[in-house]
Amino acid sequence: MEINESLSLETFPKSYEACFLESCSVKENCLHHLYFKLQPSTNTWGGAIYPSALLPENL
């Protein structure tokens, strides 16, 4: 998913979870991954999608 210039961190709710799972097959169309890509490098903590989300029993 391309980052639309009209989207910013303020577009998302404060409690939105970021997803940084590079091996996820849907990351290019996922708002959680887009939210992660918008994060400044100074952010060091927050809500996240855990790697266990990719386990077969969780899909």
Backbone as numpy.savetxt, mean C-alpha at the origin, in Angstrom:
# Nx Ny Nz CAx CAy CAz Cx Cy Cz
-0.14 0.19 -11.30 -0.99 1.36 -11.30 -0.10 2.59 -11.30
-0.33 3.45 -12.23 0.40 4.71 -12.28 -0.11 5.62 -11.17
0.78 6.38 -10.58 0.34 7.33 -9.57 -0.25 8.54 -10.27
-1.53 8.73 -10.09 -2.23 9.86 -10.67 -1.77 11.12 -9.96
-1.51 12.18 -10.72 -1.01 13.42 -10.12 -2.00 14.04 -9.15
-3.27 13.71 -9.27 -4.27 14.28 -8.36 -4.35 13.54 -7.03
-3.69 12.37 -6.94 -3.68 11.62 -5.69 -2.52 12.07 -4.81
-2.79 12.10 -3.52 -1.76 12.43 -2.55 -2.07 11.68 -1.27
-1.20 11.80 -0.30 -1.45 11.14 0.98 -2.75 11.62 1.61
-3.10 12.87 1.35 -4.33 13.44 1.92 -5.58 12.83 1.29
-5.45 12.14 0.16 -6.58 11.48 -0.51 -7.08 10.30 0.33
-6.21 9.70 1.10 -6.51 8.49 1.84 -6.87 8.81 3.29
-7.71 7.96 3.92 -8.01 8.14 5.35 -6.74 8.00 6.18
-6.69 8.64 7.31 -5.51 8.58 8.19 -5.16 7.16 8.61
-6.15 6.29 8.74 -5.89 4.93 9.22 -5.71 3.92 8.08
-5.47 4.37 6.85 -5.34 3.47 5.71 -4.06 2.65 5.85
-4.14 1.36 5.50 -2.98 0.47 5.61 -2.14 0.52 4.34
-0.84 0.55 4.51 0.08 0.51 3.38 0.47 -0.94 3.11
0.68 -1.26 1.85 1.12 -2.60 1.48 2.43 -2.48 0.71
3.47 -3.08 1.24 4.79 -3.02 0.63 5.24 -4.39 0.11
4.28 -5.26 -0.15 4.59 -6.62 -0.59 4.90 -6.63 -2.09
6.16 -6.58 -2.43 6.58 -6.52 -3.82 6.22 -7.78 -4.61
6.04 -8.91 -3.93 5.73 -10.15 -4.64 4.23 -10.36 -4.87
3.40 -9.40 -4.47 1.96 -9.53 -4.63 1.57 -9.42 -6.11
0.72 -10.31 -6.56 0.33 -10.32 -7.97 -0.63 -9.19 -8.35
-1.24 -8.54 -7.39 -2.19 -7.46 -7.70 -1.68 -6.08 -7.32
-0.41 -5.97 -6.98 0.12 -4.70 -6.48 -0.05 -3.54 -7.47
-0.01 -3.82 -8.75 -0.13 -2.73 -9.74 -1.53 -2.13 -9.80
-2.52 -2.82 -9.24 -3.90 -2.33 -9.25 -4.45 -2.17 -7.84
-3.58 -2.04 -6.87 -3.97 -2.03 -5.46 -3.76 -0.65 -4.84
-4.82 -0.10 -4.26 -4.71 1.21 -3.61 -3.81 1.17 -2.39
-3.74 0.03 -1.71 -2.86 -0.08 -0.55 -1.39 0.03 -0.98
-1.05 -0.56 -2.12 0.32 -0.46 -2.63 0.60 0.96 -3.13
-0.37 1.56 -3.78 -0.22 2.95 -4.23 0.01 3.86 -3.03
-0.74 3.64 -1.97 -0.57 4.43 -0.75 0.85 4.28 -0.21
1.37 3.06 -0.23 2.76 2.83 0.18 3.73 3.63 -0.69
3.51 3.62 -2.00 4.41 4.32 -2.92 4.39 5.84 -2.71
3.29 6.36 -2.16 3.19 7.79 -1.90 3.87 8.21 -0.59
4.23 7.25 0.25 4.82 7.56 1.55 6.19 8.21 1.39
6.46 9.27 2.16 7.82 9.84 2.14 8.79 8.89 2.85
10.03 8.97 2.51 11.03 8.08 3.12 11.22 8.35 4.61
10.71 9.45 5.09 10.82 9.77 6.52 9.80 9.02 7.36
8.78 8.42 6.74 7.80 7.62 7.50 8.45 6.30 7.87
8.41 5.97 9.15 9.06 4.75 9.62 8.11 3.78 10.29
6.83 4.14 10.45 5.88 3.22 11.07 4.47 3.59 10.64
3.55 2.65 10.83 2.14 2.87 10.50 1.45 1.54 10.24
0.16 1.60 9.93 -0.59 0.39 9.61 -0.09 -0.24 8.32
-0.08 -1.56 8.28 0.46 -2.25 7.10 -0.29 -3.56 6.85
-0.22 -4.03 5.61 -0.68 -5.35 5.22 0.48 -6.29 5.48
0.25 -7.34 6.26 1.32 -8.27 6.62 1.60 -9.29 5.51
2.85 -9.76 5.43 3.19 -10.77 4.42 2.32 -12.02 4.48
1.77 -12.33 5.64 0.91 -13.52 5.74 -0.36 -13.38 4.88
-0.65 -12.18 4.41 -1.79 -11.99 3.52 -1.64 -12.78 2.22
-0.40 -13.11 1.85 -0.14 -13.83 0.60 -0.12 -15.34 0.78
-0.28 -15.83 1.99 -0.33 -17.28 2.19 -1.59 -17.85 1.54
-1.51 -19.02 0.94 -2.66 -19.60 0.23 -3.94 -19.64 1.06
-3.82 -19.94 2.34 -5.02 -20.03 3.16 -5.67 -18.65 3.45
-4.96 -17.58 3.12 -5.50 -16.24 3.35 -5.97 -15.56 2.06
-5.79 -16.21 0.95 -6.19 -15.61 -0.33 -7.65 -15.85 -0.63
